Amino acid sequence: MDKLSTSARSPIAPAGITSPAEWQTRIDLAACYQLCAQFGWDDGIYTHISAAVPGEPGRYLINPFGFRFDEIRASNLVKVDQDGNIVCRSQHAINKAGFALHGAVHAARPDAACVMHLHNPNAIAVGMQGPGLLPLSPYALRFHGEMAYHDYEGLDMTAAEQARLTASLAQHPAMLLRNHGSLTVGRTIAEAFVLMQTLDQACKLQLLAQSACMPLRQPSEAVCIKAHRELVGDGAPEGRLEWPALLRQLDAANPTYRT
C-alpha cells in the first residue's frame, strides 16, 4: 500500500487548495521533485524546492518533511507563509529550518516563482574549487557573468546569513553554495529546473575534464560573452519547450505526481 493516506491524495480540502492555478502549480512542483529523483539529485529526505502560490502573496508550497522526492505528489505538498508556518490543513510537517533559505530568496526576489536548492554532487564538488564554475562548455557559458557564490556558514541559517546570501544572489539565476550545494531561481518551475539541469551538466563536464589531468582550453572572453548572449536569447523564461517533454518522460515512468 502507498505510504500516503487516502485523505492525503485528495486534491481539495486537506491541502487547502484555493484555485485551479494552485493545483497546476502543485502538479508542476511535484513533477520537479520526481524529476530530480530520476536525475539522482535527491538527498534522502533533505533539500527542498519551493514554489509561490499564484494569487496568494507570501504563500509558498514545499515538500513534507520525511518524504523522499519520489514520494512527492501534488496533494501532499504543504502550503506555508514567509516564515515557514503551515497555513493549510495538512497532516504533514515541514523542515522549517530548511525553508529559511527559500523564504529569504522568495522575499528578496519577487520574480522567484520557484527556488531550487539541492545537494547534487557535481555542483558541490565544483563549489569546493576556488575558481568555481569555469567557462569550459556551452552549459557553463549559459551562466557566464551570472553565477553567484555564497560561503558555507553551517547548518542553521540566521537572519544575518539570509541577508548575506540574498545580497550575493542579487539578480543572478544561479548560485553555488560553497561546500554545500546549488541553487537556481526561476520565473517558472520549468525555468528553475532547466537552469539546474544546465548547471549540473556544466559542473559534471568540468569535473570530467579536470579528471584527465591535462591543460584545459577556455574560449576567449569575447567568445564567452557572445555565446552567453546567444544562449540567453530574448530573455524569455527558459524551459517552455523542454518542460512538456520532461513531463512526457515522467508520465511514462511514474504519473503519480499528478495525484
C-alpha positions in Angstrom: 0.0 0.0 0.0 1.2 3.5 -0.8 2.7 5.5 2.1 0.1 8.3 1.6 -3.3 8.0 3.2 -6.5 8.4 1.2 -7.0 11.9 2.6 -3.5 12.9 1.6 -4.4 12.0 -2.0 -7.4 14.3 -2.1 -6.9 17.3 -4.4 -9.2 19.6 -2.4 -9.8 20.1 1.4 -6.8 18.5 3.1 -4.2 20.6 1.1 -6.3 23.8 1.4 -6.2 24.3 -2.4 -7.9 27.6 -3.4 -7.7 27.7 -7.2 -7.0 25.8 -10.4 -3.8 27.8 -10.8 -2.6 26.5 -7.4 -3.4 22.9 -8.4 -1.4 23.3 -11.6 1.5 24.7 -9.6 1.3 21.7 -7.3 1.4 19.3 -10.3 4.4 21.1 -11.8 6.2 21.3 -8.4 5.6 17.6 -7.7 6.9 16.8 -11.2 10.0 18.8 -10.4 10.7 16.8 -7.3 10.1 13.5 -9.1 12.3 14.5 -12.0 15.1 15.4 -9.5 14.8 11.9 -8.1 15.1 10.4 -11.6 18.2 12.5 -12.3 19.7 11.4 -9.0 19.8 14.9 -7.5 17.8 14.0 -4.3 19.4 13.6 -0.9 17.2 11.2 1.0 14.6 13.4 2.8 16.8 16.5 2.6 16.9 19.6 0.4 13.9 21.4 -0.9 12.2 23.0 -3.9 9.6 25.7 -3.2 7.1 27.5 -5.4 5.0 30.6 -4.9 1.2 30.1 -4.8 -0.4 32.0 -7.7 -2.6 34.8 -6.4 -1.6 34.4 -2.8 1.3 36.8 -2.0 3.5 35.4 0.8 2.3 31.8 0.4 4.5 29.0 -0.8 4.4 25.3 -1.5 7.2 22.9 -0.2 7.7 19.2 0.4 6.5 17.5 3.6 9.5 16.7 5.8 10.3 13.0 5.9 9.3 12.2 2.4 11.7 11.2 -0.4 11.5 13.2 -3.6 9.9 10.3 -5.4 7.1 10.3 -2.9 6.0 13.8 -3.6 2.5 14.3 -5.0 0.6 17.4 -5.9 -1.7 16.8 -3.0 0.9 16.2 -0.2 2.8 19.5 -0.8 2.4 21.8 2.2 1.4 25.5 2.0 3.4 27.8 4.2 3.8 31.5 4.8 7.0 33.6 4.5 8.3 32.3 7.9 7.6 28.7 7.2 4.4 28.5 9.2 1.9 26.0 7.8 -1.3 27.8 6.6 -3.3 24.9 5.3 -4.9 21.8 6.8 -2.2 19.2 6.5 -1.2 16.0 8.3 2.4 16.7 7.4 5.1 18.9 8.9 7.9 20.7 7.0 11.5 21.3 7.7 11.1 24.9 8.9 14.9 25.4 9.2 15.3 24.2 5.7 12.7 26.7 4.4 14.7 29.6 5.8 16.8 29.8 2.7 13.7 29.6 0.4 11.8 32.2 2.4 14.7 34.6 2.2 15.1 34.2 -1.6 11.4 34.5 -2.3 11.2 37.7 -0.2 14.3 39.2 -1.9 13.3 38.1 -5.4 9.6 38.9 -6.3 10.3 37.2 -9.7 11.1 33.9 -7.9 8.2 31.7 -8.8 10.4 28.7 -7.9 13.5 28.3 -5.8 15.5 25.0 -6.1 18.2 24.1 -3.5 19.9 20.8 -4.0 22.9 18.8 -2.7 23.8 17.5 -6.2 27.4 16.1 -6.0 28.6 17.7 -9.2 27.7 21.2 -8.0 29.1 20.6 -4.5 32.4 19.4 -6.0 32.7 22.5 -8.3 31.7 24.8 -5.5 34.6 23.5 -3.4 37.0 24.7 -6.0 38.4 28.2 -5.7 37.6 29.4 -9.2 34.2 27.9 -9.1 32.5 27.3 -12.4 34.9 27.7 -15.4 33.8 28.7 -18.9 34.6 25.3 -20.4 31.4 24.3 -22.1 28.2 25.8 -23.6 26.4 24.7 -20.4 28.8 26.8 -18.3 28.6 29.7 -20.7 24.9 30.0 -20.0 25.9 31.3 -16.6 28.9 33.4 -17.8 28.9 36.6 -15.7 25.7 35.4 -13.9 26.9 32.9 -11.3 26.7 33.8 -7.7 28.6 32.3 -4.8 28.0 32.0 -1.0 30.4 30.7 1.5 29.4 27.9 3.9 28.3 29.2 7.4 26.9 26.0 9.0 23.6 24.2 9.2 21.4 26.9 10.8 20.7 29.9 8.7 20.4 33.1 10.7 18.7 36.3 9.6 22.2 37.8 9.1 23.2 35.0 6.8 19.9 35.3 4.9 20.8 38.9 4.2 24.3 38.0 3.0 23.1 35.2 0.8 20.4 37.2 -0.9 22.9 40.1 -1.4 25.3 37.7 -3.1 22.5 36.2 -5.2 21.2 39.6 -6.3 19.5 39.1 -9.7 21.6 36.1 -10.7 19.7 33.0 -11.9 22.0 30.5 -10.1 24.3 30.2 -7.1 26.9 27.7 -5.9 26.8 27.4 -2.1 30.4 26.6 -1.3 30.9 23.2 0.3 27.1 22.8 0.4 25.1 22.7 -2.8 23.4 24.6 -5.6 20.5 27.0 -6.0 18.6 28.2 -9.0 15.8 30.7 -9.2 13.1 30.5 -11.9 10.3 32.7 -13.1 8.5 29.4 -13.6 9.1 25.9 -12.2 10.2 24.8 -15.6 12.8 27.5 -15.8 14.2 26.7 -12.4 14.5 23.0 -13.3 16.1 23.6 -16.7 18.6 26.0 -15.2 19.5 23.4 -12.6 19.9 20.8 -15.3 22.2 23.1 -17.2 24.2 23.9 -14.1 24.6 20.3 -13.1 25.8 19.4 -16.6 28.3 22.2 -16.6 29.7 21.1 -13.3 29.8 17.4 -14.4 31.7 18.3 -17.6 34.2 20.5 -15.7 34.9 17.6 -13.3 35.3 15.2 -16.2 37.7 17.4 -18.0 39.8 18.0 -14.8 40.0 14.3 -14.1 42.1 13.8 -17.3 44.9 16.0 -15.6 45.6 17.8 -18.9 45.7 21.5 -19.6 42.2 22.9 -20.2 41.4 25.3 -23.0 38.9 28.1 -22.4 37.2 30.2 -25.0 38.3 33.9 -25.2 36.3 36.4 -23.2 34.8 37.8 -26.4 33.5 34.3 -27.3 32.2 33.7 -23.8 30.2 36.9 -23.9 28.9 36.2 -27.4 27.9 32.6 -26.6 26.2 33.7 -23.3 24.1 36.3 -25.2 23.1 33.7 -27.8 22.2 31.1 -25.1 20.0 33.6 -23.1 18.3 34.7 -26.3 15.5 37.2 -25.9 15.4 36.8 -22.1 12.1 34.9 -22.0 11.7 32.3 -19.3 13.6 29.1 -20.2 12.1 25.7 -20.2 9.0 26.4 -22.3 9.8 23.7 -24.8 11.8 21.4 -22.5 9.1 21.1 -19.7 6.4 19.4 -21.7 9.0 16.8 -23.0 10.2 16.2 -19.4 6.6 15.7 -18.3 6.0 13.2 -21.0 9.1 11.3 -19.8 7.8 11.4 -16.3 4.3 10.4 -17.2 5.7 7.3 -19.0 7.7 6.3 -15.9 5.6 7.5 -12.9 2.5 9.6 -13.4 1.5 9.5 -9.6 2.9 13.1 -9.2 -0.4 14.3 -10.6 -2.5 12.9 -7.7 
